[in-house]
Amino acid sequence: MAAELLFTAGDLARMRFAVSPMWEVGPSLRLLRSGLPHAVHQPWAEQVRSRLAALGPAYGLLAELVPPTGYVPDFINPAPDGPAPTLAQELAAIRATPAERVRRDLDRLRDGDGLGPRLRALYGDPVGGLGRLTEAVEAYWELALAPYWARIRAVLDADVLHRARQAAEHGAARVLNDLHAELRWTEGTLRLCHRASPLPGRTTGAGLLLIPSVFTGPALYSRLVPPDPPQLAYPARGIGTLWAAAPAAGTEALSAVLGRSRTRLLAELAAPASTTELARRTGLSSSAVSQYLTALRDARLVSAHRAGRSVLYARTASAEALLAPLGEG
């Protein structure tokens, strides 16, 4: 089955790309909830699943909101205002969702397996419920995605750059036809194959939002909520390299600048870790690790993220850039 969306010249003129934190939240939750091994994301999933208990009741709310299959409420993916909204901006847009839209989306979700107790509470009190929901998303983000965001964002930005170059060299039609196997552009009509629900017959000059994601898997996701522009979330290019660790060898030159212990800690942070874990791996005392991490954080080479009672440290994009050339030499 295929659905069609008719476009005008104005729609094409308003076609744009955006990187959206919330388009990583929902698909990543679905992947974790499946419990299945994943060829690409297994290193990430193994690390994060062991920490999910730290979320407490927040995970129960998110699990009700994002079922293992089928519809996910549209209000959790507000249309990005710009090319790269922050999580805080997207959560503010979610909190501003009108109560009638929240209930309409939950009614649609109810038609599947019904609503759990936490979503019934959200249905009864959308204003208070959205506050609790965004707090749960923030907690999940800090534990599951923020420590890895520098890597994820690098893949997403590279995809957008590739598509922009493609559009400049070959035009918008090439971009749309190359985006996903189930997406086809022909003579002003965008065809989405195998979509379960129908599309509106014509847009109203709202344009089109194309959003790369690392966690959608092979699927193409769509959000069509007028008057917002249609959103298509597609698998980003380069996902296979996402969790490839920068080699720890060849760090002598960096050690001369940062010091051997700080460089060792950066090398150990191929995956986010706590102070205790890093002390165990390196043989340094916890106090020394904490002191070095503070210095690295002040230099914006590591970031810190709350995971229950622990704090996870992760390399930033700047640190990844420092280490990558060393591994290539």
Secondary structure, 3 states (H helix, E strand, C coil): CEEEEECCHHHHHCCEECCCCHHHHHHHHHHHHHCCCCCCCHHHHHHHHCCHHHHCHHHHHHHHHCCCCCCCCHHHCCCCCCCCCCHHHHHHHHHCCCHHHHHHHHHHHHHHHCCCHHHHHHHHCHHHHHHHHHHHHHHHHHHHHHHHHHHHHHHHHHHHHHHHHHHHHHCHHHHHHHHCCCEEEECCEEEEECCCCCCCCECCCCCCEEEEECCCCCCCEEECCCCCCCEEEEECCCHHHCCCCCCCCCCHHHHHHHCHHHHHHHHHCCCCECHHHHHHHHCCCHHHHHHHHHHHHHCCCEEEEEECCEEEEEECHHHHHHHHHHHHC
